[in-house]
C-alpha cells in the first residue's frame, strides 16, 4: 500500500483508481449510482468531507498522506465487504433530499420520487391532499418527501421494524418535520386506527423467493424484511390491496411500487384496470388504483390472498 499511496496524489487519481478497482472486482452498482466512476467519486469525496457537487477544478488538488490512507481504506472496504456505498457513508438522496441510512433500512432508490415531487398530479389535485400514509416506510424517504412537496398535508409513516423507525425519526428531525409527520410501528394497517387518507403510497417488500436468490451480493446486505415478498412477491401487496379501501377517503388513491412482480400481478388479475405510471427519469413497476376500483375488485384480492 505504501508505494501505491506515493503514486496516487490527487482527488482525481483516487477516483480513477477506485473506479478501475471496482470494475476489476465486479462490484454491482444500484444504490444511488449506476457506474463505477460515480461510485468511486461519491466515496472519495465523502472520505474527504467534501460535497458531492465539488467543482471539477478541485479534483486536481493533492491530498495529504493521512487523507490518502482514509480514502484508500474506504475504497478497499467497498470492495471487500460489498456493502452498498450508502451504508459506508450513511448518506442517500431521495427526491433531492439528503437522508441518513444504515443497514437497518433499504437504500432509497424508488422512481416514486418523481411522482412525489409532482404532488401526485395529475392523479389527484395536490391542494386536495390533506393526509398521506407511507406504508412500509423504511427510512421514511417517501413520506418525508411527501411532507416537503405537499406542504399542507399531514403524513404518517408506518413501519414494522423498530430499527427502521429509528432511522426515519433521525430523518424527520433532519428535515424539521416533526410537527406534520408521525411514525407508527405497525404491521401494515394494524396500528392505523380510524385514520383515513387521501393518498396511501407504499414501496413494500415485493421480491419473490426465486428472484431474491439471484440478487447481487450488495442487495443481500440490505435487510431481508424490506425486500422479501414471499414465494411470488405478492404476500404484502395482496394484503395492502385487500385492506386499503378501509383507510382511504372516498376520492383517495393507492400507489404501490411492485417492481418485477408487476408481471405476476397482471397474470393473476388480467381483468384489472391497473394504471401503470410512466416516469420521465426512468423506472417502472408502479401502479395506481382509486378507492372505487379497490372496492370493486376486493373479492378477487381476498380470494387470491386466501390461496397463498
N, C-alpha and C positions, 0 to 999 in steps of 0.2 A: 504493500500500500504506500509506503514512504516514497518510493520512486515515482509512483503514479501521481501523488499529490504535488510533486515538484513540477510535473508536466502540465497538469490541469490548473490553470491560473485564474481564468475569468468566469463570470456567471455563465456566459455562453459556452465556454469549454465544458462545464459540468452538464449543461442542458443537452449538448450534443452527445457527450459521452454517456449520460444516463439513458438517452433515447436509444442509443446503439445497444447498450446493455439490456434494456427492456426487450428490444426486438429479439436479440440473441437468446434471451431466457424464455421467450414465448409467452410473455405476460398477456393477460386479457384486459381490455380497456372498455368499460361500460358503466362507470360510476362517476360520471361528471366530465370525463374526457373520452375521446374515441380513438386516440392515437398515442404512440409512444412519445412523440416530441412534446405535445401539450402536457402529458402527464409528468414528464421529466421537469418541464418548466414549472408546473404547479408545485412540485415537491422542492425544487431548488429554491424558489422564491419564498416558500413557507419557511424553510430551514434558515433563511437569512432575514426573516421578519420583514420581508418586502411585499408590497401589494401585488396582486396578480396582474394588474394592468401597468406594471412598471414600464416606463418609456424605453423603447428599444436601445437608445443610446447608452443607457446604464448597464446593458448586458455585457459591455466590454470592460466593466470595472473589475479590477483584480481583487481577489479575496485574501484575507489573512490566512495563515496556516490553521489556526483553530477553526475558522469558518469552513475551510476546505474539509476538515475532518468531520464536522457536523453534517455537511451536505453529503459527503461520501457515505457516511453511516446510514443516513435516511434513504438514499437511493438503494443501498445494499439491503436494507430492511424490506423495502418494497419487493425486491427480487426474491429474497429467501423466505419471507413469511407469506407472500401472495395476498397480503391484506389490500383491500381497496385503498387507494390513496386517501380518501376521505377519512378512513379510520386512523391513518397515521397523522393527519393534520387536524382532525376533529372539526373540519370545516366542509360545508357543502352549500350549494346555492340552489334555490328554487324560486321561480318567478322573479329573479333578480334579487332575492333576499338571502343574506348570509345566515346560515343556521349552524348550530352546534350538533354534531353527530358523534356517536360511538358505536361499539359493537352490539349494542342492545337495540338498534333500530336499522331498518333497511335504508340504504343510502338514497336520498331523494333523486328521482330521475324521471318522473312521470310527465307525459305530454299534457296532462291535465293543467299544468301551469298556464298554458296558452288560453284555455277556456276560463280559468280563474281570473287572469289578467283582464279579460273582456267582461268580467262581471256576469258571466253566464249568458250574455247577449249573443245571439238573438233568441235563445231558447226560453228565456224568461226576462222580463224587464228588471234591470238591476235595482231600480227605485222601488220595486215591489218586493224585494227580498228583505225580510226582517229577521229571519233566524235561519242559520245554516248548521247542519250536522256533518262533521268529518268523522266518518265511521272507519274503524281500524286505522287510527290516526298516526301511529308510529311516532316519528319525530315531531309531528304537528305541522309539517310543512304545508300541507294543503289547507288546513283550517286557518293557519296563521296568514297565509297568502289571501285567503278569502276575507279575513278581517281587514287586511290592508287595502284590497281592491274593491271591497264592498263596505265602505266605512260606516254605513248606517246599521249594518247587521250585527246581531249578536251571534256568537259561534260557540258550539260545543265540540270538544274533541273527545271521542270515545275510543278507548283502547283497553285491551285485556291485560297487557303487560305493565306491571308497575314500574319496571326499569325503563320502558319506553316512555311512560308518562313523566318520569323524572327528567328525561331529555326534553320532552315537549314543554315542561314547566320552565326549563332554562331558556328555551327559545321564546316563550311568551314574555319572560322578563326582558330578554334582549331587545325585543321589539315593542316593549311597553304597552302590552295589550291585555294586561290582567283585568282591566275594567270591562272588557267586552268579550273575553274568551275564557271559558272554564274547561277544566279537564275532568273527565269522568272515567273511573275504572269500570269497564263494562264489557261483558261478552256480547258483542253486537248490541242489540237494543235492550239487554237485560236490565240495565240501571237507568234507562232514559226516562222512565216515569210517564207522565202525561204530556210531555213536551210535543209540540207539533212544529214542523219545519217547512219552509218554502223550498229549500234545497237540501237534499241528502246527497253527499258526494263521498265516494269510497274507492280506495285502492286496496282491496282486501287481498289476502293470500289466495293466489289463483294458479300456482304452478302445479301441474299434475305430478304424480309419483314418478312416472316414466321420464318426464322432462327434467324433473329435479335431479335425477341420477346422471343426466348428461351435461349439467351446467359446469362451466369452468370453475376452477378452484376458488377464484375470487368471490363468486356468488355463494359458495359454500361457507365462506367466512361470515356471511350475514345470518341473522337469527332465523332459523327454520320456521319459527312461529309466524314470521312475517311473509313467508314465501309459500309454504306447503298448503295446497288446497285440496288434498285428498287424491284418490285414485284418478279421477277425471279432471280435477282442478275446480270442480263446481260446488264443493261442500259448503263453503261460506256464501258463495254467490246465490245459491238457491235459498238459503236461509234469509238472506237480505231481501230477495225478491218476494218471498212469502210475507215477510213482516213489515216491509217498508210502508205499505198503504196506511197502516195504523198510525204512523208517525209523520205523515205528510199532510200539509194543508190541501184543501180541495184542488187548488191550481198548482200544487207543488210538483217538483220533478226529482227523479232519482238519476244520478250519474255514476256509473261504475266502470272502472278500468278492469279488463279481464285478459288483456294480452293475447297470447296464443290460444287461450282457452275459448276465444271467440268462435273458432271452428266447431268445437264441441257444443257450445251453446246453441249455435244455429242448427246444428244437426239434430239436436233434441227438440228444438222449438222452431221448425221451419215456417210455421204459420204466423209467428210473432212479428210485429212491426218494430223491430229494433231500429233506433235511429243511431247509426254509426257515425261518429263525429270525425270530420276530416280536419287535419291540423296543417297549417302553413309551414310550421317549423319541423314537421316530421313526427312520426309516432302514429300508432293505430291501436285498435282493440279497446276503444272506449265507446260505450253506448249510453243512450239516454231514453228514459221512459217516463210518461206522465203518470200521475196517481190514477187517473181514469183507466189507463191501459193496464196498470198493475192490478187493479181490482178486477178488471175483465178477465185477465188470464191467471188469476190467483189459483183456481182449481188445478190448472196444469202445473204450476210451480209446486204446489203441495204434493201432487201425485209423483212428480219426479223426485222430490225430496224424500218421500217415503221409500223410494226404490234404492236409495243409497245404502 
